[in-house]
Amino acid sequence: MDLQKLIKEVLDKLNLDAGVLAKFQKDPMGTVKTILNTLNLDENTLKAIVEGVTAKLQVEGGVKEAAGLLDKVKGFFGK
């Protein structure tokens, strides 16, 4: 089973629907189970997917935050 493919599938769903993202933030395991409902995944695999998705979301959030700060600095200097 390709964990990276499953993580990408979950991320795609989260990025498309803010409601699903909010649900993931409250109940990551339950949300992943719902998104990947056709697969019979064991607890360890689910945990690995949740950890992978969480890590990617943190990286994406950091990139967006850095881009926002860069825009503010550009605005400060009038560029």
C-alpha positions in Angstrom: 0.0 0.0 0.0 1.4 3.4 -1.0 1.1 5.7 2.0 2.2 8.8 0.0 -0.7 8.2 -2.4 -3.2 7.9 0.5 -1.8 11.0 2.2 -2.2 12.9 -1.1 -5.7 11.7 -1.5 -6.6 12.9 2.0 -4.9 16.3 1.4 -6.7 16.8 -1.9 -10.0 16.3 -0.1 -9.0 18.7 2.8 -7.9 21.4 0.4 -11.2 21.2 -1.6 -13.5 21.5 1.4 -12.9 23.7 4.4 -15.6 21.8 6.3 -13.7 18.6 5.9 -10.5 20.4 7.0 -12.3 21.6 10.2 -13.6 18.1 10.8 -10.0 16.8 10.4 -8.7 19.3 13.0 -11.3 18.0 15.5 -11.1 14.3 14.7 -8.2 13.3 12.4 -8.6 9.6 12.7 -12.4 9.7 12.0 -12.0 12.0 9.1 -9.3 9.9 7.5 -11.5 6.8 7.9 -14.4 8.6 6.3 -12.3 9.9 3.3 -10.7 6.5 2.8 -13.8 4.5 3.6 -13.4 1.9 0.9 -10.1 0.7 2.3 -9.8 -1.6 5.3 -6.9 0.1 7.1 -5.3 -1.0 10.4 -4.8 1.4 13.2 -1.1 1.8 12.6 -1.6 2.7 8.9 -4.3 5.2 9.9 -2.0 6.8 12.4 0.8 7.0 9.8 -1.6 8.7 7.3 -2.8 11.2 10.0 0.8 12.0 10.9 1.7 12.5 7.2 -1.3 14.7 6.5 -0.7 16.8 9.6 3.0 17.3 8.7 2.1 18.4 5.2 -0.6 20.8 6.5 2.0 22.4 8.9 4.5 22.8 6.0 1.8 24.3 3.7 0.7 26.6 6.5 4.2 27.8 7.1 4.8 28.5 3.5 1.5 30.5 3.3 2.5 32.4 6.4 6.0 33.2 5.0 4.4 34.4 1.7 2.1 36.7 3.7 5.0 38.2 5.7 6.9 38.8 2.5 4.0 40.6 1.0 3.8 42.8 4.1 7.5 43.6 3.9 7.1 44.5 0.2 4.2 46.8 1.1 6.3 48.4 3.8 9.0 49.3 1.3 6.5 50.3 -1.4 7.4 47.6 -3.8 
